[in-house]
Amino acid sequence: MKTLTIIRPDDWHIHLRDEAVLKTTVAHCARQFARAIVMPNLVSPVTTTAMALAYHKRILAAIPEGLSFNPLMTLYLTDNTPVDEIRRASENEYVVAVKLYPAGVTTHSNAGVTGLKKVYPVLAAMEKYQLPLLVHGEVTDPGIDIFDREKIFIERCLIPVIAKFPHLRVVFEHITTKDAVDFVRQAPATVAATITAHHLLLNRNDLLAGGIRPHHYCLPVLKREIHRQALITAAVGGEAKFFLGTDSAPHEQQQKETACGCAGIYTAHAAIELYAAIFDEARALDKLEAFASINGPAFYRLPRNHEQITLTKTAWTIPGSYPLANGKLIPLFAAQKINWSLIP
């Protein structure tokens, strides 16, 4: 297959950041995706509906002329989130979910939840108002090996929450392990998962073998090859519970290439092309549309997009960097060739 036309896809998990950074991130996202779930972990986290709406306006202002793009906003869950804030969010068309970060689990997550039982009243309100919970699924216990944190989170946190709130819709975001794939498959229909391009393309050797590669460092961290293969099987198998979420996360070059580099891999520059390459390699291009354009809207109870995009199997070279505010952004596979292109 040399060309592929699909319903215009959506990104159900992306970090756009804020202020001057939006000029780069929004342009990259809007060139391919009709909608995107925007993460709320800014330097000052987006904890209220009013803050989400103000952020929404800043994103809209950054959309390049001639492109259409609908950012879908989320609230940042804290120990002190008021139940009434959930009601306000549920009444607003632009706020579609609430994000759970265990405190300290990743970038700008220090204001996150320190104990799930503290937010049970909020989860009950989310269940009542049908506002989905988006989960960064890792424990932060320093005694747990970083490669096991997702598995332990399932046992300690997800299973009890799903049992207590059986009608709460939960998205297990950026899953990285066979354990997570197996869990989502056997979980109730209220549970789904997003899968990133970089976790489909890379394993932990790509991060650590032959030297540390800071631009391959993300959280959840890359895992063993057995887990990568499980993710590929889930993504390309046409299963409705799995859908596209890039977790594209920009950092300036100097913040990545330091003694303690920031976690995050940037893929928004070529996200749908990267997914197309993955599905092509798996001989499953016919399943890309469901994964990228159908399963996500179905879970979020939103209509499918009306527009289409066309990809062609034409090689191009990813730039070595992109401008980002006053610095540089190094994208995944910088200065390397990719075999699929999005036709403008």
SULMO-V619096 format. One record per residue. PHI is phi in radians with two decimals (none if undefined). BURIAL is 1 if it has 24 or more other C-alpha atoms within 12 Angstrom, else 0. D_CENTER is the distance of its C-alpha to the mean C-alpha in whole Angstrom. Layout:
# SULMO-V619096
phi: (PHI,PHI)
burial: (BURIAL,BURIAL)
d_center: (D_CENTER,D_CENTER)
This chain:
# SULMO-V619096
phi: (none,-1.81,-2.34,-2.54,-1.95,-2.37,-0.97,-0.97,-1.42,-2.20,-1.90,-1.62,-3.02,-2.57,-1.87,-1.68,1.08,-2.68,0.95,-1.12,-1.11,-1.04,-1.00,-1.46,-1.20,-1.20,-1.08,-1.13,-1.18,-1.23,-1.19,-2.24,-1.81,-1.40,-2.43,-2.67,-1.40,-1.71,-1.24,-1.70,-1.51,-1.34,-0.99,-1.79,-1.06,-1.46,-1.77,-2.27,-1.09,-1.07,-1.16,-1.11,-1.21,-1.15,-1.12,-0.98,-1.13,-1.16,-1.17,-1.00,-1.16,-1.67,-1.24,-1.09,-1.04,1.62,-1.95,-1.94,-2.78,-2.07,-1.31,-1.85,-1.66,-2.31,-1.79,-1.59,-1.37,-2.21,-1.05,-1.96,-1.06,-1.27,-1.02,-1.16,-1.18,-1.17,-1.07,-1.06,-1.10,-1.16,-1.55,-1.89,-1.18,-1.58,-1.80,-2.08,-2.91,-2.19,-1.82,-1.78,-1.92,-1.03,-0.96,1.45,-1.36,-2.78,-1.01,0.94,-2.01,-1.11,-1.54,-1.27,-1.38,-1.64,-2.89,-1.09,-1.10,-1.16,-1.91,-0.98,-1.06,-1.22,-1.11,-1.12,-1.17,-1.11,-1.09,-1.10,-1.62,1.03,-1.80,-1.12,-1.77,-1.80,-2.07,-1.47,-1.57,-2.50,-1.40,-1.99,-1.02,-1.12,-1.43,-1.69,-0.99,-1.03,-1.39,-1.91,-1.17,-1.23,-1.02,-1.19,-1.07,-1.01,-1.22,-1.47,-2.07,-1.18,-1.04,-1.10,-1.13,-1.14,-1.18,-1.36,-2.16,-1.15,-1.81,-1.36,-1.39,-2.23,-1.88,-1.45,-1.48,0.64,-1.15,-2.31,-2.29,-1.07,-1.04,-1.20,-1.03,-1.10,-1.11,-1.11,-1.05,-1.61,-1.30,-1.06,-1.13,-1.37,-2.01,-2.40,-2.61,-1.79,-2.31,-1.49,-1.18,-1.23,-1.32,-1.43,-1.68,-2.18,-2.13,-1.21,-1.08,-1.18,-1.59,-2.08,-1.26,1.37,2.19,-1.35,-1.90,-1.09,-1.40,-1.88,-1.60,-2.55,-2.26,-1.06,-1.18,-1.04,-2.03,-1.14,-1.09,-1.06,-1.32,-1.05,-1.14,-1.14,-1.13,-1.06,-1.03,-1.18,-1.19,-1.59,-1.50,1.39,-1.30,-1.18,-1.35,-2.02,-2.63,-1.30,-2.64,-1.26,0.92,-1.05,-2.41,-1.43,-2.43,-1.12,-0.90,-1.19,-1.43,-1.53,-1.67,-2.31,-1.11,-2.38,-1.22,-1.24,-1.47,2.59,-2.03,-1.71,-2.23,-1.13,-1.17,-2.66,-1.07,-1.18,-1.16,-1.14,-1.09,-1.05,-1.11,-1.12,-1.17,-1.12,-1.03,-1.50,0.97,-2.39,-1.04,-1.20,-1.73,-1.12,-1.06,-1.09,-1.15,-1.60,-2.28,-2.08,-1.11,-1.11,-0.97,-1.09,-1.19,-1.43,1.05,-2.09,-1.23,-1.21,-1.24,-1.55,-1.32,-2.23,-2.19,-2.21,-1.90,-2.25,-1.42,-2.27,-1.29,-2.59,-1.80,-1.18,-1.01,-1.22,-2.84,-2.23,-1.20,-2.49,0.96,-1.76,-2.30,-2.11,-2.04,-1.72,-1.42,-1.07,1.11,-0.96,1.14,-1.95,-1.48,-2.25,-1.58,-2.09,-2.25,-1.57,-1.31,-1.04)
burial: (0,0,0,1,1,1,1,1,1,1,1,1,1,1,1,1,1,1,1,0,1,1,1,1,1,1,1,1,1,1,1,1,1,1,1,1,1,1,1,1,1,1,0,0,1,1,1,1,1,0,1,1,1,0,1,1,0,0,1,1,0,1,1,0,0,0,0,1,1,1,1,1,1,1,1,1,1,1,1,0,1,1,1,0,1,1,1,1,1,1,0,0,0,1,1,1,1,1,1,1,1,1,1,0,1,1,1,1,1,1,1,1,1,1,0,1,0,0,1,1,1,1,1,1,1,1,1,0,1,1,1,1,1,1,1,1,1,1,1,1,0,0,0,0,0,0,1,1,1,1,1,1,1,1,0,0,1,1,1,0,1,1,0,0,1,0,1,1,1,1,1,1,1,1,1,1,1,1,1,1,1,1,1,1,1,0,1,0,0,1,1,1,1,1,1,1,1,1,1,1,1,1,1,1,0,1,1,0,0,0,0,0,1,1,1,1,1,1,1,1,1,1,1,1,0,0,1,1,1,1,1,1,1,1,1,1,1,1,1,1,1,1,1,1,1,1,1,1,1,1,1,1,1,0,0,1,0,0,0,0,0,1,1,1,1,1,1,1,1,1,1,1,1,1,1,1,1,1,1,1,0,0,0,1,1,0,1,1,1,1,1,1,1,1,1,1,1,1,1,1,0,0,0,1,1,0,0,0,1,1,1,1,1,0,0,0,0,1,0,0,1,1,1,1,0,0,0,1,1,1,1,1,1,1,0,0,0,1,1,1,1,1,0,0)
d_center: (28,28,26,24,23,21,20,17,14,11,7,6,3,5,8,11,13,17,20,21,18,17,19,18,14,15,17,15,12,15,17,15,13,15,13,9,8,9,8,12,12,15,18,20,17,17,19,21,21,23,21,18,20,21,18,18,21,20,17,20,22,20,20,22,25,25,22,20,17,16,13,13,13,12,15,15,17,20,23,25,22,25,25,27,24,22,25,24,21,21,24,22,20,18,16,15,13,13,11,13,13,16,18,18,15,13,14,15,15,19,19,17,19,22,23,21,25,25,23,24,26,23,21,24,24,20,22,25,23,20,18,15,13,10,10,10,12,14,18,19,23,24,26,24,23,19,19,20,18,15,19,20,18,18,22,22,20,18,21,23,21,21,25,25,23,24,23,20,16,14,10,10,6,6,10,12,15,18,19,15,16,19,19,16,19,22,20,21,20,18,16,13,10,7,7,7,10,11,11,13,15,16,18,19,22,20,20,23,26,28,27,24,21,19,17,16,15,12,11,11,14,15,17,20,21,21,18,17,19,18,14,16,19,16,14,17,20,19,18,17,15,12,10,8,4,4,3,7,9,12,16,19,21,23,21,19,23,24,26,23,20,17,14,11,11,11,11,11,14,15,11,13,16,15,14,17,19,17,18,22,22,22,24,22,21,23,20,17,18,17,14,12,15,16,15,12,15,17,15,14,18,18,20,19,19,23,22,22,21,23,22,25,25,26,26,25,24,21,23,23,22,21,22,20,22,25,24,22,19,19,16,15,19,20,24,23,24,21,23,21,22,21,24,24)
